[in-house]
Amino acid sequence: MELRRGGLLRIDHARGMLLHVRRGHVWITEEGDTRDYFLSAGGAFTITRPGTTLIGALEASVLSLTPPGGTPCK
């Protein structure tokens, strides 16, 4: 999936989903977590909390999402 610079992706109830940054740089925040996470190309992040997760593109980015125990979504 592609996100333009400044684009925002909202994912609800995705605990256990794995996010891979294929290209670009993103910001991630999870509901109930006061920390923000920043990932660049080659980075991965597992959503650990229930609720809403927001992913914002700090530059044009390409992501893949893999459901728990599943095949990557493009």
Residue, then its C-alpha position, 0 to 999 in steps of 0.5 A: m500500500e502507498l501513502r503520500r507525504g502527509g497521508l494518514l492510515r487508520i487501522d482499528h482492532a489490528r492487535g498482532m498485525l505486522l507493519h513493514v516499511r518498504r520505502g519512505h518514513v512513517w510515524i505510528t501511534e497506538e491508542g492507549d500508548t503515549r509513545d510515538y514510533f518512527l520507522s524508515a525503509g526496512g523497519a517493522f512494527t507489530i501492533t501490540r494494543p487493541g483499539t486504533t492505530l494511526i500511521g502517518a507518512l512523513e514522506a511518500s511511503v510504501l507499506s505492507l501489512t501482515p495479519p497475525g499468522g497471515t500473508p502480507c497484504k499489499 
